[in-house]
Amino acid sequence: MEELAATIKMAADLFAQPLVLVVVATGIFFTIRLRFVQVFRFREAVRETIRSRQTSGSGALSPLQAFMTALAATIGTGNIVGVATAIIEGGPGALFWMWCYGFLAMATKFAEASLGMHYRVAHGDEVLSGPMYYLRDGLKSHTLAAIFALVGGSAVLFTTPLTQPNSVATSLATQLKTLNVYYEPFVLGNVSIDVVRFSIGIVLAILTCLVIVHGIHSIGRAAEKLAPLKVGLYLIGGITILATHATKIPETFALIFREAFSLRAIEGGALGYAIMVAIRYGIARGVYANEAGYGTAAVAYGTARSQRPDQQGLAAMMDVFIITFITSTVSGLAVLLTGQWNQPGLTAPEAIPAAFNAAIPVLGGWMVAISILLFGYTVLIGWAYYGEQFFEYLFGPRIIKPFRWLYCLLIPFGAIIKVEAVWNWGDICNGLQVFPNVIGLVALSGIASQYALAHLNNKSPEKLDITPPGDN
């Protein structure tokens, strides 16, 4: 088993480099192809997201619920632990390169969301959406559509219900120990089961099942309430850290920019120069944090009760902005301002709670634990819907109920197992999603471009000479 885990890790490390090159190149392509839509339509994106205007037409969720569902599913534990990992492993400069990729990713996600709505199949409030449909109906490639759905569905089923509960259970169990809530492990044969973590997993499974069993409408309602709560709670702690370390902010930003371009050799040059390491970790964690290129935006925003693909593209831009420039930045500044990023022996999962505790003694650790609970739970319910869409494309609606039950049954086990190999396997599967998705995005970029540039021609998106093929 250890040899298998080592092989998976090696494969994930090797796979990370071409993946980073592909998503960066895609971001640059769409930034130019859409004429810097993330700059020139940013104010409109803010306005449209706040208004979340609902237009006539088919769809399962209001535009606001679609936005919150995408945000809930995207902002996960990676925005806490992943950012800390990037800085601890890649240095402070990694945060700068995360910002750079986030800027490019806004254009990529505009394309994903607008194409997701353009090619969705909607009958009343029943919606089928995702990259499968623009690969099938736009690119006319049933093979690529099936590959994407299979890889995406496998990534959802065999990573999300294992990794997210594990992060939640680890964080909560650690905090509960501070209250002397601890039980001796239950031994079953040769297996030792952590009672507290397993109990947390069972509760998470029940809560997840109660929401996803009722489908996208229930998920949308839950996301609409929980997404603002989880972001707000985390930001309260983050702003407190910024306020208590305000005098260090200028020098911290100077450190970030200096290290982002540092030619200082690391470990005698064995691992390369600091700038290369910062770029590698910053972009790799940025990809994981905002999911641009994964194709998930096409699923979430395709559910909106709207006939304006550009509206959903603008909302998708805003979710990347919130993820990269707000939540991930708060995580990065927290570990930098408090000095936790270079503490000997401190791991990434420990760095954020330590940073919050440094600014808000005792309460800070609980704020992080509750934030991780909300982050992990909302990712669980959001990605469950993504998995349904992927498997339904392959096997039809009869697969949905078995998928939901299996998904929920895996959650308690995810809370107690060692998931390093699962995280690496998930990185590989998520990366494999990117390649067919990017092929479709680039091939259909002309349609995304028309939606992005409609304002330059004084045309409303409804009057463009492009007819969505699947909206009925």
Stockholm file with secondary structure:
# STOCKHOLM 1.0

chainA/1-472         MEELAATIKMAADLFAQPLVLVVVATGIFFTIRLRFVQVFRFREAVRETIRSRQTSGSGALSPLQAFMTALAATIGTGNIVGVATAIIEGGPGALFWMWCYGFLAMATKFAEASLGMHYRVAHGDEVLSGPMYYLRDGLKSHTLAAIFALVGGSAVLFTTPLTQPNSVATSLATQLKTLNVYYEPFVLGNVSIDVVRFSIGIVLAILTCLVIVHGIHSIGRAAEKLAPLKVGLYLIGGITILATHATKIPETFALIFREAFSLRAIEGGALGYAIMVAIRYGIARGVYANEAGYGTAAVAYGTARSQRPDQQGLAAMMDVFIITFITSTVSGLAVLLTGQWNQPGLTAPEAIPAAFNAAIPVLGGWMVAISILLFGYTVLIGWAYYGEQFFEYLFGPRIIKPFRWLYCLLIPFGAIIKVEAVWNWGDICNGLQVFPNVIGLVALSGIASQYALAHLNNKSPEKLDITPPGDN
#=GR chainA/1-472 SS CHHHHHHHHHHHHHHHHHHHHHHHHHHHHHHHHTTSHHHHTHHHHHHHHHHCCCCSSCCSBCHHHHHHHHHHHHSSGGGTHHHHHHHHHHCTHHHHHHHHHHHHHHHHHHHHHHHHHHTCEEETTEEECSHHHIIIIISCCHHHHHHHHHHHHHHHHHHHHHHHHHHHHHHHHHHHHTTTCCCCCEEETTEEECHHHHHHHHHHHHHHHHHHTTCHHHHHHHHHHHHHHHHHHHHHHHHHHHHHTGGGHHHHHHHHHHHHTCCCBSGGGTTCBHHHHHHHHHHHHHHHHHCTTSSHHHHHHTTBSCSCHHHHHHHHHHHHHHIIIIIHHHHHHHHHHTTGGGCTTCCHHHHHHHHHHHHSTTHHHHHHHHHHHHHHHHHHHHHHHHHHHHHHHHHCGGGHHHHHHHHHHHHHHHTTSCCHHHHHHHHHHHHHHHHHHHHHHHHTHHHHHHHHHGGGGTCCGGGSSCCCSSBC
#=GC SS_cons         CHHHHHHHHHHHHHHHHHHHHHHHHHHHHHHHHTTSHHHHTHHHHHHHHHHCCCCSSCCSBCHHHHHHHHHHHHSSGGGTHHHHHHHHHHCTHHHHHHHHHHHHHHHHHHHHHHHHHHTCEEETTEEECSHHHIIIIISCCHHHHHHHHHHHHHHHHHHHHHHHHHHHHHHHHHHHHTTTCCCCCEEETTEEECHHHHHHHHHHHHHHHHHHTTCHHHHHHHHHHHHHHHHHHHHHHHHHHHHHTGGGHHHHHHHHHHHHTCCCBSGGGTTCBHHHHHHHHHHHHHHHHHCTTSSHHHHHHTTBSCSCHHHHHHHHHHHHHHIIIIIHHHHHHHHHHTTGGGCTTCCHHHHHHHHHHHHSTTHHHHHHHHHHHHHHHHHHHHHHHHHHHHHHHHHCGGGHHHHHHHHHHHHHHHTTSCCHHHHHHHHHHHHHHHHHHHHHHHHTHHHHHHHHHGGGGTCCGGGSSCCCSSBC
//
